[in-house]
Amino acid sequence: MAITVQNFIKMANFYNQMTMMMSAICVQKGGIAMENYVGRFFAADTLEFVYEYGRRLIEAGNVAPEVRTLVERFHQQYERVRDLTTPSQRPIYEMTLEEFEKLMNI
């Protein structure tokens, strides 16, 4: 996939729509807190991907200031949920206790 502003905007829109759906599901299921919703890990990984794509887009060349602002906003969101992202491709039995507890929300 070529790194383009159009692709970044599509991914950003997907992420925003996904978080809106997650919020609606949490409300419908009786007010589940977002930090307890099982989809939070996927959302954090998606946010990481969108932010990294935007960062590479900025490094690649001339980007409008509005896009830079959007990438920075995603960066700030990502910093808040960084500990929810998938730590690695390691199997559970190779994780540290701390990584496992974060993964299982213990």
Secondary structure in CASP SS format (residue, H / E / C, confidence):
PFRMAT SS
TARGET T0000
AUTHOR 0000-0000-0000
METHOD secondary structure of the structure
MODEL  1
M C 1.00
A C 1.00
I C 1.00
T C 1.00
V H 1.00
Q H 1.00
N H 1.00
F H 1.00
I H 1.00
K H 1.00
M H 1.00
A H 1.00
N H 1.00
F H 1.00
Y H 1.00
N H 1.00
Q H 1.00
M H 1.00
T H 1.00
M H 1.00
M H 1.00
M H 1.00
S H 1.00
A H 1.00
I H 1.00
C H 1.00
V H 1.00
Q H 1.00
K C 1.00
G C 1.00
G C 1.00
I C 1.00
A C 1.00
M H 1.00
E H 1.00
N H 1.00
Y C 1.00
V C 1.00
G C 1.00
R H 1.00
F H 1.00
F H 1.00
A H 1.00
A H 1.00
D H 1.00
T H 1.00
L H 1.00
E H 1.00
F H 1.00
V H 1.00
Y H 1.00
E H 1.00
Y H 1.00
G H 1.00
R H 1.00
R H 1.00
L H 1.00
I H 1.00
E H 1.00
A H 1.00
G C 1.00
N C 1.00
V C 1.00
A C 1.00
P H 1.00
E H 1.00
V H 1.00
R H 1.00
T H 1.00
L H 1.00
V H 1.00
E H 1.00
R H 1.00
F H 1.00
H H 1.00
Q H 1.00
Q H 1.00
Y H 1.00
E H 1.00
R H 1.00
V H 1.00
R H 1.00
D H 1.00
L H 1.00
T C 1.00
T C 1.00
P C 1.00
S C 1.00
Q C 1.00
R C 1.00
P C 1.00
I H 1.00
Y H 1.00
E H 1.00
M C 1.00
T C 1.00
L H 1.00
E H 1.00
E H 1.00
F H 1.00
E H 1.00
K H 1.00
L H 1.00
M H 1.00
N C 1.00
I C 1.00
END
